[in-house]
Each structure stands twice: as structure tokens, then as C-alpha cells.
Amino acid sequence: MTTAQTARIALVGDRSPHVKSHTRIPLLLDALAARDGLVLDAYWIPTGDAAAEAAAGTLARFDAVWVLPGSPYASEAGVLDAIRVAREEGIPFLGTCGGFQHTLLEYARTVCGLTAAAHAENDPGAADPLITPLACSLVGHEGLVRAEPGSLAESALGAERSMERYHCNYGPEPRHLPTLAAHGLRLSGHDEDGQVRIAELPGHPFFLATLFQPELQGDGTVPHPIVRALAVAAVTHATAARPAAAVAE
């Protein structure tokens, strides 16, 4: 038989027992291994350490990067560096909630040249923020999301429509979205009001960000399809980099 390939995943966030998505991670990792044979070796990287890890090349050696909720982060710069490394190095990436917001911020600054782009939670006095308070809070909200046909979002979800859970107060300012799209970011999922809820990067092995929190689906014993898709991409990356040895019974 062939041994299962273990993939190394960097969980970027300021780990806290008070953030529900953080407490879900061990359950999800166990479920991925038990149900799907997808073994992820997880390393938590505090946002305050992420910039140094990126500069040292450590992050580039992971098979996946997941920027988790929990904003405001201790280090905005660390989060942005982690996202940039995953994007530039072709490392499977997922950003959820605050991870989604900062994915757009990193892309705006680094790719679109919008160096003054800001997150209103981190910089309330910004003249023209990219991420702003939502007109209606999505804390505790559940709503329908529609993925564009042929998108990574649709493939990961396994369906065009999905009911998703949120826990956020901030989202993208609509007037900046055309600039992101013009520079190659695909805004591939929207809610029933047409507001962007998923973004992805065509041409990247796996680069997906959601304003909703897929890790909150159910009780954590059945991983959300997007979480499973990230795990599959991570194991694929690990197999390409470190082929699993064949072991005879």
C-alpha cells in the first residue's frame, strides 16, 4: 500500500479560546484525517511572528496557509506578509472572515498599487478605506451565497449555492472592487443582495478567501467542503514536493 502523505499547514492568527473558529480547528483536523484520509500537520503562527517567518522563508515551506478570523490582528503587517507569500509562491491558501478582508487589502496594496488602501478597523481615520463597517452587522448571520459557474469557489463548494455562517462587522467598499477585478482578482461569490462574499485568484493552485466562516458549519465533525478542498490542495502540494514512499504490506 501507499502511506498517506502528511501536509504541513500554517494557521495564521492570534489563537484564542474565545474565538470559536479557533477552537474548531482540532475537530476539523481530526475529521479530515478520519473521514477523508487527509492528514494535516498544523502549526499556529501568531500574526506578530508572521512577518519574520515570511522574511526567513519559513512560510514558503508550508503546504498551505490559512489566515483565520480574529481581527483586529496583533500585526496587520504579519497577516499581509503571510498572504503575499502564499499568493506569490503558489502555496494553497484560504482566508476566512478577517482573512478575506486582509486578502483584498494585500492585493490592493501589492498588486493594484493602492498603497493607501486601509482597513477601517485598524485605521479608523483612513481617508478612503478599502474595508469598511458593514451597513448591517453579519455577526451570527446565516445567508445564501451563490458561486459563479466555473469558478474555484463553485468547485470547492461542490454546488452553485450554499448556506453560510458569518461573524463579522466589516466588508469591502464596493467602489474599490472594480480595481481589484481589473488587476486579476476574481470576485466569484455573492450574497442575495449582490455583495461580494468570495474572492479567488485564477492561475493559482488554490487561492480562496471567504467573508463567511466555513469552519463554523455544523459541529465540526464534518468538514465544510471548502475546508476539505484546502486540505486536498495541501496534500497535493505536499505530494508534489515530497512524494510519499510506497510501502509493501
C-alpha positions as CSV (number, residue, x, y, z in Angstrom):
1,M,0.0,0.0,0.0
2,T,1.0,3.7,-0.1
3,T,1.5,5.7,3.0
4,A,-0.8,8.7,3.5
5,Q,1.0,11.9,2.7
6,T,1.1,14.5,5.6
7,A,0.8,18.1,4.6
8,R,2.1,21.0,6.7
9,I,-0.4,23.8,7.2
10,A,0.3,27.3,8.7
11,L,-2.6,28.6,10.7
12,V,-2.0,32.3,10.9
13,G,-3.9,34.1,13.6
14,D,-3.8,35.2,17.2
15,R,-5.0,31.9,18.8
16,S,-7.7,32.4,21.5
17,P,-10.1,30.0,23.3
18,H,-12.6,32.8,23.0
19,V,-12.7,32.7,19.1
20,K,-15.0,29.9,18.1
21,S,-13.3,29.3,14.7
22,H,-10.0,28.7,16.5
23,T,-11.5,26.1,18.8
24,R,-13.0,24.3,15.8
25,I,-9.6,23.6,14.2
26,P,-8.6,20.5,16.2
27,L,-12.0,18.9,15.5
28,L,-11.7,19.7,11.8
29,L,-8.2,18.3,11.6
30,D,-9.3,15.1,13.3
31,A,-12.3,14.8,11.0
32,L,-10.3,15.4,7.8
33,A,-7.9,12.6,8.8
34,A,-10.6,10.1,9.9
35,R,-13.2,10.7,7.2
36,D,-11.1,11.6,4.2
37,G,-7.6,10.4,4.9
38,L,-6.3,14.0,4.6
39,V,-3.6,14.4,7.2
40,L,-2.6,18.0,8.1
41,D,0.2,18.8,10.5
42,A,-0.9,22.2,11.8
43,Y,1.4,24.9,13.1
44,W,-0.1,28.1,14.7
45,I,1.8,31.2,13.7
46,P,0.8,34.4,15.7
47,T,0.4,37.4,13.5
48,G,3.2,39.1,15.4
49,D,5.6,36.4,14.2
50,A,4.3,36.0,10.7
51,A,6.4,38.8,9.1
52,A,9.6,37.3,10.4
53,E,8.5,33.8,9.3
54,A,7.8,35.2,5.8
55,A,11.1,37.0,5.6
56,A,13.0,33.9,6.8
57,G,11.4,31.8,4.1
58,T,9.7,29.6,6.7
59,L,6.2,30.2,5.4
60,A,7.1,29.3,1.9
61,R,7.9,25.8,3.1
62,F,4.4,25.0,4.2
63,D,1.9,23.2,2.0
64,A,-0.9,25.5,2.9
65,V,-1.6,28.8,4.7
66,W,-4.9,29.6,6.3
67,V,-5.5,33.1,7.7
68,L,-8.1,32.7,10.3
69,P,-10.6,35.1,11.9
70,G,-9.9,37.1,15.0
71,S,-9.3,40.7,13.8
72,P,-8.2,43.2,14.7
73,Y,-5.0,41.2,14.5
74,A,-2.0,41.9,16.7
75,S,0.0,42.6,13.5
76,E,-1.7,43.7,10.3
77,A,1.8,43.6,8.6
78,G,2.3,40.0,9.6
79,V,-1.0,38.9,8.1
80,L,-0.4,40.7,4.9
81,D,3.1,39.2,4.5
82,A,1.6,35.7,5.1
83,I,-1.0,36.3,2.4
84,R,1.6,37.7,0.0
85,V,3.9,34.7,0.4
86,A,1.1,32.2,-0.3
87,R,0.0,34.2,-3.3
88,E,3.5,34.7,-4.8
89,E,4.8,31.2,-4.0
90,G,1.8,29.3,-5.3
91,I,1.0,27.8,-1.8
92,P,-2.6,26.7,-1.3
93,F,-4.3,29.5,0.6
94,L,-7.6,30.1,2.5
95,G,-8.6,33.3,4.2
96,T,-11.8,33.4,6.2
97,C,-13.6,36.4,7.7
98,G,-10.8,38.7,8.7
99,G,-8.6,36.6,6.4
100,F,-10.9,37.6,3.5
101,Q,-10.7,41.3,4.4
102,H,-6.9,41.3,4.6
103,T,-6.6,39.2,1.4
104,L,-8.3,42.1,-0.5
105,L,-6.2,44.6,1.3
106,E,-2.9,42.8,0.4
107,Y,-4.0,42.5,-3.2
108,A,-5.0,46.2,-3.4
109,R,-1.7,47.4,-2.0
110,T,0.8,44.9,-3.6
111,V,-0.8,44.2,-7.0
112,C,-3.1,47.1,-7.7
113,G,-0.7,49.8,-6.4
114,L,-3.3,51.2,-3.9
115,T,-0.7,51.8,-1.3
116,A,-3.0,53.9,0.8
117,A,-5.7,51.2,1.0
118,A,-6.7,50.6,4.6
119,H,-8.9,48.6,6.9
120,A,-11.2,50.8,8.9
121,E,-10.9,48.6,11.9
122,N,-7.1,49.1,12.0
123,D,-7.2,52.7,10.8
124,P,-10.5,54.4,11.6
125,G,-9.2,57.7,10.3
126,A,-8.2,56.5,6.8
127,A,-9.3,58.9,4.1
128,D,-10.6,56.2,1.7
129,P,-10.6,52.7,3.3
130,L,-10.9,49.5,1.3
131,I,-12.5,47.6,4.1
132,T,-15.3,49.5,5.9
133,P,-18.0,48.8,8.5
134,L,-21.0,46.8,7.1
135,A,-24.3,48.7,6.9
136,C,-25.7,45.7,8.8
137,S,-23.6,43.6,11.1
138,L,-23.2,39.9,10.0
139,V,-22.4,38.7,13.5
140,G,-24.4,35.5,13.9
141,H,-26.0,35.8,10.5
142,E,-26.6,32.9,8.1
143,G,-27.3,33.6,4.4
144,L,-27.2,32.2,0.9
145,V,-24.1,32.5,-1.2
146,R,-24.0,32.0,-4.9
147,A,-20.7,31.0,-6.6
148,E,-20.0,31.9,-10.2
149,P,-20.2,29.0,-12.6
150,G,-16.8,27.6,-13.5
151,S,-15.1,29.2,-10.5
152,L,-12.8,27.7,-7.9
153,A,-15.5,28.7,-5.4
154,E,-18.1,26.6,-7.2
155,S,-15.7,23.7,-7.5
156,A,-14.7,23.8,-3.8
157,L,-18.3,24.2,-2.6
158,G,-19.5,21.4,-4.9
159,A,-22.6,23.5,-5.7
160,E,-23.6,26.8,-7.1
161,R,-25.5,27.8,-4.0
162,S,-24.7,27.3,-0.3
163,M,-26.0,28.5,3.0
164,E,-23.2,30.0,5.1
165,R,-22.5,31.4,8.5
166,Y,-20.9,34.8,9.3
167,H,-19.4,36.5,12.3
168,C,-18.2,39.9,11.1
169,N,-18.8,43.6,11.1
170,Y,-16.5,44.7,8.2
171,G,-16.5,44.1,4.4
172,P,-15.2,45.6,1.2
173,E,-16.1,49.1,0.0
174,P,-17.9,48.4,-3.3
175,R,-16.3,51.3,-5.2
176,H,-12.9,49.7,-5.0
177,L,-13.9,46.3,-6.2
178,P,-13.6,47.1,-10.0
179,T,-10.0,47.9,-9.5
180,L,-9.3,44.6,-7.8
181,A,-11.1,42.7,-10.6
182,A,-9.3,44.7,-13.3
183,H,-6.0,43.5,-11.8
184,G,-7.0,39.8,-12.0
185,L,-8.7,39.0,-8.7
186,R,-11.9,37.1,-9.4
187,L,-14.9,38.1,-7.2
188,S,-16.5,34.8,-7.5
189,G,-19.2,34.6,-4.8
190,H,-22.0,36.9,-3.8
191,D,-24.9,37.0,-1.4
192,E,-28.5,37.5,-2.3
193,D,-28.0,41.3,-2.4
194,G,-25.1,41.0,-4.8
195,Q,-22.5,41.8,-2.2
196,V,-19.1,40.1,-2.7
197,R,-18.5,37.2,-0.3
198,I,-15.8,35.1,-2.1
199,A,-12.7,36.1,-3.9
200,E,-10.2,33.9,-5.7
201,L,-7.0,34.1,-7.9
202,P,-7.2,32.4,-11.3
203,G,-4.0,30.6,-12.3
204,H,-3.0,29.9,-8.6
205,P,-3.1,26.3,-7.5
206,F,-5.6,27.2,-4.8
207,F,-6.3,30.7,-3.5
208,L,-9.6,31.4,-2.0
209,A,-11.0,33.9,0.5
210,T,-14.5,34.0,2.1
211,L,-16.1,36.6,4.3
212,F,-18.2,33.8,5.8
213,Q,-16.6,31.2,8.1
214,P,-16.8,27.7,6.7
215,E,-15.1,26.4,9.8
216,L,-18.3,27.1,11.8
217,Q,-20.5,24.8,9.8
218,G,-22.3,22.1,11.9
219,D,-20.5,20.8,14.9
220,G,-17.1,20.4,13.4
221,T,-17.3,16.7,12.8
222,V,-18.0,17.0,9.1
223,P,-15.6,19.5,7.5
224,H,-17.1,22.1,5.2
225,P,-16.4,21.4,1.5
226,I,-14.1,24.5,1.3
227,V,-12.1,23.3,4.3
228,R,-11.8,19.8,2.7
229,A,-10.8,21.4,-0.7
230,L,-8.0,23.3,1.1
231,A,-6.8,20.0,2.6
232,V,-6.9,18.3,-0.7
233,A,-4.8,21.1,-2.2
234,A,-2.4,21.0,0.7
235,V,-1.9,17.2,0.3
236,T,-1.5,17.6,-3.4
237,H,1.2,20.3,-2.8
238,A,3.0,18.0,-0.3
239,T,2.9,15.0,-2.6
240,A,4.5,17.1,-5.4
241,A,7.2,18.4,-3.1
242,R,7.7,15.2,-1.1
243,P,6.4,12.1,-2.8
244,A,5.1,9.6,-0.4
245,A,7.0,6.4,-0.2
246,A,5.4,3.2,-1.3
247,V,5.3,0.6,1.5
248,A,4.6,-3.0,0.8
249,E,2.3,-4.8,3.2
